[in-house]
Amino acid sequence: DGVIVIDIGINRVPVTDASGNPVLNEKGKPKKKTVGDVDFETVKEKASVITPVPGGVGPMTTTMLLYNTVESAKRIAARK
């Protein structure tokens, strides 16, 4: 349907097998995976663009944080 979805949610959910049972790690605890707030598999059919989780907006967030830090330092240096 052409919508653009920018998913910034970060959630840890249990990994399950085909029967819905939790998959356990080597320590016997439930394995977890990182997902967003949007059901990616359902929405990807309707969205023209969707950001994945993990790896979607995180790199841009980090880039902009560093950019703003440098710009702030320049402004402070210019006042001296």
Buried (B, 14 or more C-beta within 10 A) or exposed (E): EEEEBEBEEEEEEEEEEEEEEEEEEEEEEEEBEEBBEBEBEEBEEEBEEBBEBEEBBEEEEEEEEEEEEEEEEEEEEEEE
